[in-house]
Amino acid sequence: MTKTKDLHKAWSKDPTYRAEYDALEEGFTVMAAIAKARRRAGLSQAELARRMNTTQSTVARLESGRGQPSTRTLLRFAKATGHKLKISFQPVKGKAKS
């Protein structure tokens, strides 16, 4: 049976696959940060949902990356977990300035 990491390595040679995969990286970063902040706050998904006045399934969707949370949702999440929301823009390596 072929392992996922082996498939990814092989497919990464395809520029189209690589570009699509790289485009997903930012979403992965956000979902990982959301899950990490909840765990750091010591909250279950259900507890966090109560604090955000939403459902556990909504919190699960945030952590799984399904959908794109609004800034308002991220602010509610930050408040419920005792965090401060910080959004920043980082220069892209290799991109020329216009």
C-alpha positions as CSV (number, residue, x, y, z in Angstrom):
1,M,0.0,0.0,0.0
2,T,1.3,3.5,-0.9
3,K,1.8,5.9,2.0
4,T,0.3,9.4,1.7
5,K,3.7,11.1,2.2
6,D,5.1,9.1,-0.7
7,L,2.2,10.2,-2.9
8,H,2.7,13.8,-1.8
9,K,6.4,13.6,-2.6
10,A,5.7,12.2,-6.1
11,W,2.9,14.6,-6.9
12,S,4.9,17.6,-5.6
13,K,7.0,17.3,-8.8
14,D,3.9,18.5,-10.7
15,P,3.8,22.3,-10.8
16,T,0.0,22.5,-10.8
17,Y,-0.2,20.2,-7.7
18,R,2.5,22.1,-5.9
19,A,0.8,25.5,-6.6
20,E,-2.6,24.2,-5.3
21,Y,-1.0,22.6,-2.2
22,D,1.0,25.8,-1.4
23,A,-2.3,27.8,-1.7
24,L,-3.8,25.6,1.0
25,E,-0.9,26.2,3.5
26,E,-2.4,29.4,4.9
27,G,-5.6,27.6,5.7
28,F,-3.7,24.8,7.4
29,T,-1.9,27.4,9.5
30,V,-5.1,29.1,10.6
31,M,-6.8,25.7,11.6
32,A,-3.7,24.7,13.5
33,A,-3.6,28.0,15.4
34,I,-7.3,27.7,16.2
35,A,-7.0,24.2,17.6
36,K,-3.8,25.1,19.5
37,A,-5.4,28.2,21.1
38,R,-8.4,26.1,22.3
39,R,-6.2,23.4,23.8
40,R,-4.0,26.1,25.4
41,A,-7.1,27.6,27.0
42,G,-8.0,24.1,28.3
43,L,-11.4,24.1,26.7
44,S,-13.3,21.2,25.0
45,Q,-15.0,22.0,21.7
46,A,-18.3,22.0,23.6
47,E,-17.1,24.4,26.3
48,L,-15.7,26.8,23.7
49,A,-19.0,26.6,21.7
50,R,-20.9,27.7,24.9
51,R,-18.5,30.6,25.4
52,M,-18.9,31.6,21.7
53,N,-22.7,31.1,21.8
54,T,-22.5,28.6,19.0
55,T,-22.5,24.9,18.5
56,Q,-19.8,22.3,18.9
57,S,-20.1,21.4,15.3
58,T,-19.3,25.0,14.3
59,V,-16.1,24.8,16.5
60,A,-15.2,21.5,14.8
61,R,-15.6,23.1,11.4
62,L,-13.3,25.9,12.4
63,E,-10.7,23.5,13.5
64,S,-11.0,21.3,10.4
65,G,-10.7,24.1,8.0
66,R,-14.1,23.6,6.4
67,G,-15.2,27.1,5.5
68,Q,-13.5,30.4,6.0
69,P,-14.2,32.1,9.3
70,S,-15.0,35.8,9.3
71,T,-13.0,38.3,11.2
72,R,-16.0,38.6,13.6
73,T,-15.9,34.8,14.2
74,L,-12.2,34.9,14.9
75,L,-12.6,37.8,17.3
76,R,-15.3,35.8,19.2
77,F,-13.0,32.8,19.2
78,A,-10.1,34.9,20.6
79,K,-12.2,36.4,23.3
80,A,-13.7,33.0,24.3
81,T,-10.2,31.5,24.6
82,G,-8.6,34.5,26.3
83,H,-6.4,35.4,23.3
84,K,-5.9,38.5,21.3
85,L,-6.5,38.2,17.5
86,K,-3.5,39.4,15.5
87,I,-3.6,39.4,11.7
88,S,-0.4,40.4,9.8
89,F,0.9,40.5,6.3
90,Q,4.3,39.0,5.6
91,P,6.3,39.6,2.4
92,V,6.4,36.7,0.0
93,K,9.9,35.5,-0.8
94,G,10.9,35.9,-4.4
95,K,8.0,38.2,-5.3
96,A,9.1,41.5,-7.0
97,K,7.7,44.7,-5.7
98,S,5.5,46.6,-8.1
